[in-house]
Amino acid sequence: MIKLDKVSKVYNINKPNEFAALKNISFELPDNGMIFITGKSGSGKTTLLNLLGGLDSPTSGELCLDDKKIDLKKRKFADEYRRNYTGFVFQDFNLIEYETVFENVNIAARLLDKNADDVTDALKQVGLDKFAHSLAGNLSGGQKQRVAIARALIKYPKIILADEPVASLDPITAKQVMQDFVRINKEYKISILLNIHHVDLALKYCDRVIGIR
């Protein structure tokens, strides 16, 4: 279980342009479920996901995993937390477009001592095993997002964090990607936390909605 206790994130401290992206955020995430973060642009959704994913550290407050504090300001702990507990799916995919689909997932696999069979299994889960040797740059937007999901899934983490994963996709493809998340959640008992603007999708697929103002 991941828990946030009075977490705040302040940028440009003691400067004229100082601002708080998050203020005293507290909640607990279940060990399994589809959880959606909703809110207007600029409300702090991406900042929250970056903190939960270990990509940034809070200015104050605590992040705990199974009742143990995770000090994200210490690189060793932050690296271990990212490697073993979280997978991240970015809005702009963050793929190496001149590499194959297989190699984009294999990059993450090598860091985790996974093998080629593990990469193939992850690609099968998102229906892209037949595209393993295609260049990532030649894929559609929906296919690229599935590669990004497979790259996160290769860890089999406790939680997958997805930052606007369907924002650039057409409605049909967005629905298919959401169904991929639901299936992964159910089959692997991995919590999925999504930052999403599409309230209709959130209400259709969610177990819980967290709104930020």
Secondary structure, DSSP 4 states (H G I P E B T S, - for coil): -EEEEEEEEEESTTSTT-EEEEEEEEEEE-SS-EEEEE--TTSSHHHHHHHHTTSS--SEEEEEETTEE--TTSHHHHHHHHHHHEEEE-TT----TTSBHHHHHHHHHHHTT--HHHHHHHHHHTT-GGGTTSBGGGS-HHHHHHHHHHHHHTT--SEEEEESTTTTS-HHHHHHHHHHHHHHHHHH--EEEEE-S-HHHHHHH-SEEEE--
